Amino acid sequence: MIRNLILLMTACLWLYSCKEDNFNTPKGSAEAPQQVDVTGVRDISGASVIYFSHPNDKHLKYVKAVWTTDDDIEYETTASFYTDSILVDGFGAEGLYKVKLYSVSDGGTYSEPVETEVNPARPPYLLAFDKTEISPYFMGIRVMSENETSARLTFRTFKKDTVTNEYIEVGTDYVVSPNIDYKNRGHAADTLQYFGVQIRDRWGHWSPMKEASITPWYEIELPKNIFAEVALCNLEGDGSSVPDQTGQVLPSNFWGHKMHSWVNSNTSVKSIWDGTKLGSQLVCYHNKPLAPLPSHFTFDLGAPYMLSRMVLWARNDVGNRFRGGHPQIVRIYAATYNGDYPTDLIDDIYDTDAWMDLGIFYFTRADGSSEPYPDDNLTAEDNALMEAGHEMTLEATTQKVRYLRVQTLKCFSPNTNTGAVMISEISVFGSDK
């Protein structure tokens, strides 16, 4: 104990005797390090990669690049001693630019710069501008483009004011994907209007305005009073087991239209279009608890339509919002024939001669999570999503369709006891013209 105390006191006296400037004396060499040797340049979209070899200087710590872009903004970046290249970017236009490379010592001393030229290729936001197309869509426009480098881009959509003749912003979309495809809706149908799209990169460069005169397509919410269930399998069962469905026209549809029921419940396919968008367990679509996934149901729209989108509302009960049978992955199919349903047709959704795939859709919570909600204390954003429903933009069809099939591939929290699919309401939009 005494020995440890003596050692501690000795250490304290030694620290006290050290002069303050001993701790603040700069470490490393104060001499300028040798310069790097530029060995090549690779020009890419909106940027360039400069390759170099290191000098034989033990005090070299890193390499620093300094350059000025076309909009007179100076940028700088560094590359560690262990790399042989450095990326310079942020260029808003093609052209020759000078870059200065400094060797920096471990003492923070700079060498004289080595100057080299780069010639970056056409930047991503302008490449996307070149490929941007604006076309008519239901109650609005469809904007499609290519983002070859998957750069972070912003698309701003404008519409010309008929009074002032000036463009007014009507939407903003942020993208990082290689393929851009978004819709801007909420505009008058069957009326010629003038739209524009501008693209910005993350450095604040704006493209010119891509302009188009567009007549948006007419869109209505399809009348639900003429919807009808199409029941394609007559097997009976109580849901206690999976019956042998060999030889049936559409085996899996048994689980789509045979409903789970309990006292005072009104669970049926018809509940999907009864207008109750936030239906509880008493008024909803709720198939058999042991129903295996995927599960689907088929219904008749009552008339042929061109389709644009569909909105799905999940069952709205405590413990079932973003949990239980709340659909998470849904696929939509449409029949390519019209008129009376052909009873002799082998009804297989994978038969492309009979059905077309209108898209697969992934539902998430408001924060983008696909995990089951841990409890029923939903956020305000989640509650707003429950009220608004999950919207699905359907792949545009080239002809009118009459029959739809909604296939649920996954629920938020399916298991062997509560594997049923639970849906409150579906609304379908399109055109009868």
URPE-V54248 format. One record per pair of residues at least 4 apart in sequence whose C-alpha atoms are under 6 Angstrom apart, sorted by the first residue. I is the first residue (numbers start at 1). J is the second residue. D is the distance in whole Angstrom. If there is no record, write none. Layout:
I_J_D + I_J_D
This chain:
21_25_6 + 27_107_6 + 28_106_5 + 28_107_4 + 29_107_5 + 30_107_5 + 30_109_6 + 32_109_5 + 32_110_6 + 32_111_5 + 33_60_6 + 33_105_6 + 33_111_6 + 34_55_6 + 35_103_6 + 36_53_6 + 36_54_5 + 36_55_6 + 37_52_5 + 37_53_5 + 38_51_6 + 38_52_4 + 39_51_5 + 39_52_5 + 40_51_5 + 41_49_6 + 41_50_5 + 42_48_6 + 42_49_5 + 43_48_4 + 43_119_6 + 43_120_5 + 44_48_5 + 44_120_6 + 44_121_5 + 45_121_4 + 45_122_5 + 45_123_5 + 46_91_5 + 46_120_5 + 46_121_6 + 46_122_6 + 46_123_4 + 47_88_6 + 47_89_4 + 47_120_5 + 48_87_6 + 48_88_6 + 48_120_6 + 49_86_6 + 49_87_5 + 50_85_5 + 50_86_5 + 51_84_6 + 51_85_4 + 52_84_5 + 52_85_6 + 59_105_5 + 59_106_6 + 60_104_6 + 60_105_4 + 61_81_6 + 61_104_6 + 61_105_5 + 61_106_5 + 62_79_6 + 62_80_5 + 62_81_5 + 62_104_5 + 63_78_6 + 63_79_5 + 63_102_6 + 63_103_5 + 63_104_6 + 64_77_6 + 64_78_4 + 64_101_6 + 64_102_5 + 65_76_5 + 65_77_5 + 65_100_6 + 65_101_5 + 66_75_6 + 66_76_4 + 66_99_6 + 66_100_5 + 67_74_6 + 67_75_6 + 67_99_5 + 68_72_6 + 68_73_5 + 68_74_4 + 69_73_6 + 69_91_5 + 79_86_6 + 92_205_6 + 94_120_6 + 94_121_6 + 94_122_5 + 95_119_5 + 96_118_6 + 96_119_5 + 97_117_6 + 97_118_5 + 98_116_6 + 98_117_5 + 99_115_6 + 99_116_5 + 100_113_5 + 100_114_6 + 100_115_5 + 101_113_5 + 101_114_5 + 102_111_6 + 102_113_5 + 103_110_6 + 103_111_5 + 104_108_6 + 104_109_5 + 104_110_5 + 105_109_5 + 125_201_6 + 128_145_6 + 128_146_5 + 128_147_5 + 131_145_5 + 131_146_6 + 132_144_6 + 132_145_4 + 133_143_6 + 133_144_5 + 134_142_6 + 134_143_5 + 135_141_6 + 135_142_5 + 136_141_5 + 136_214_6 + 136_216_5 + 137_141_5 + 137_142_6 + 137_216_5 + 137_217_5 + 138_216_6 + 138_217_4 + 138_218_6 + 138_219_6 + 139_185_5 + 139_186_6 + 139_187_5 + 139_189_5 + 139_216_5 + 139_217_5 + 139_218_6 + 140_184_6 + 140_185_4 + 140_187_5 + 140_216_5 + 141_183_6 + 141_184_5 + 142_182_6 + 142_183_4 + 143_181_6 + 143_182_5 + 144_180_5 + 144_181_5 + 145_180_5 + 146_178_6 + 146_179_5 + 146_180_6 + 147_178_4 + 147_179_6 + 148_178_5 + 150_176_5 + 150_177_5 + 150_178_5 + 151_176_5 + 152_175_6 + 152_176_5 + 153_174_6 + 153_175_5 + 153_200_6 + 153_201_5 + 154_173_6 + 154_174_5 + 154_199_6 + 154_200_5 + 155_172_6 + 155_173_5 + 155_198_6 + 155_199_5 + 156_171_6 + 156_172_5 + 156_197_6 + 156_198_5 + 157_169_6 + 157_170_6 + 157_171_5 + 157_196_6 + 157_197_5 + 158_167_6 + 158_168_5 + 158_169_4 + 158_170_5 + 158_195_6 + 158_196_5 + 159_167_5 + 159_168_5 + 159_194_6 + 159_195_4 + 160_165_6 + 160_166_5 + 160_167_4 + 160_194_5 + 161_165_5 + 161_166_5 + 161_167_6 + 189_216_5 + 189_217_5 + 189_218_5 + 190_215_6 + 190_216_6 + 191_215_5 + 192_214_6 + 192_215_4 + 193_213_6 + 193_214_5 + 194_212_6 + 194_213_5 + 195_211_6 + 195_212_5 + 196_209_6 + 196_210_5 + 196_211_4 + 197_209_6 + 197_210_5 + 198_207_6 + 198_209_5 + 199_206_6 + 199_207_5 + 200_204_6 + 200_205_5 + 200_206_5 + 201_205_6 + 219_430_5 + 219_431_5 + 220_429_6 + 220_430_6 + 220_431_6 + 221_428_6 + 221_429_4 + 222_428_6 + 222_429_6 + 224_273_6 + 226_302_5 + 227_300_5 + 227_301_5 + 227_302_5 + 228_299_6 + 228_300_5 + 229_299_4 + 230_298_5 + 230_299_5 + 233_254_6 + 239_288_5 + 245_251_5 + 254_258_6 + 255_291_6 + 256_295_6 + 256_296_5 + 256_297_5 + 259_268_6 + 259_286_6 + 259_287_4 + 259_288_6 + 260_286_6 + 260_287_5 + 260_288_5 + 265_282_4 + 266_282_6 + 266_283_5 + 267_283_6 + 267_284_5 + 267_285_5 + 267_286_6 + 268_285_5 + 269_285_6 + 271_284_5 + 271_285_6 + 272_424_6 + 272_425_4 + 272_426_6 + 273_425_6 + 277_424_6 + 277_425_5 + 278_316_5 + 279_283_5 + 279_284_6 + 279_315_6 + 279_316_6 + 279_424_5 + 280_315_6 + 280_316_5 + 280_317_5 + 284_423_6 + 284_424_5 + 285_422_5 + 285_423_5 + 286_421_6 + 286_422_5 + 287_420_5 + 287_421_6 + 288_420_6 + 289_418_5 + 289_419_5 + 289_420_5 + 290_419_6 + 291_420_6 + 293_409_6 + 294_408_5 + 294_409_4 + 295_407_6 + 295_408_5 + 296_406_5 + 296_407_4 + 297_405_6 + 297_406_6 + 298_404_6 + 298_405_4 + 299_403_6 + 299_404_6 + 300_403_5 + 301_402_5 + 301_403_6 + 303_402_6 + 304_400_5 + 304_401_5 + 304_402_4 + 305_400_5 + 305_401_5 + 305_431_6 + 305_432_5 + 306_400_5 + 306_430_5 + 306_431_5 + 307_430_4 + 308_394_5 + 308_429_6 + 308_430_5 + 309_392_5 + 309_393_4 + 309_394_5 + 309_429_5 + 310_391_6 + 310_392_5 + 310_427_6 + 310_428_4 + 311_389_6 + 311_390_5 + 311_391_4 + 311_426_6 + 311_427_5 + 312_389_5 + 312_390_5 + 312_425_6 + 312_426_5 + 313_389_5 + 313_424_5 + 313_425_5 + 314_326_6 + 314_423_4 + 314_424_5 + 315_422_6 + 315_423_5 + 315_424_5 + 319_376_6 + 320_324_5 + 322_326_6 + 322_372_6 + 322_373_5 + 322_412_6 + 323_372_5 + 323_373_6 + 323_412_5 + 323_413_5 + 324_412_6 + 324_413_4 + 324_414_6 + 325_411_5 + 325_420_5 + 325_421_4 + 325_422_5 + 326_411_5 + 326_412_6 + 326_422_6 + 327_411_4 + 328_362_6 + 328_363_5 + 328_410_5 + 328_411_5 + 328_412_5 + 329_361_6 + 329_362_5 + 329_409_5 + 329_410_5 + 330_360_6 + 330_361_5 + 330_407_6 + 330_408_5 + 330_409_6 + 331_359_6 + 331_360_4 + 331_407_5 + 332_358_5 + 332_359_6 + 332_405_6 + 332_406_5 + 333_356_6 + 333_357_5 + 333_358_5 + 333_404_6 + 333_405_5 + 334_355_5 + 334_356_5 + 334_403_6 + 334_404_5 + 335_354_6 + 335_355_4 + 335_401_6 + 335_403_5 + 336_354_6 + 336_355_6 + 336_401_6 + 338_402_6 + 349_355_6 + 352_356_6 + 358_394_5 + 358_395_5 + 364_368_5 + 364_369_5 + 364_370_5 + 365_369_5 + 366_381_6 + 366_382_5 + 372_412_5 + 378_382_6 + 385_389_6 + 414_419_5 + 415_419_5
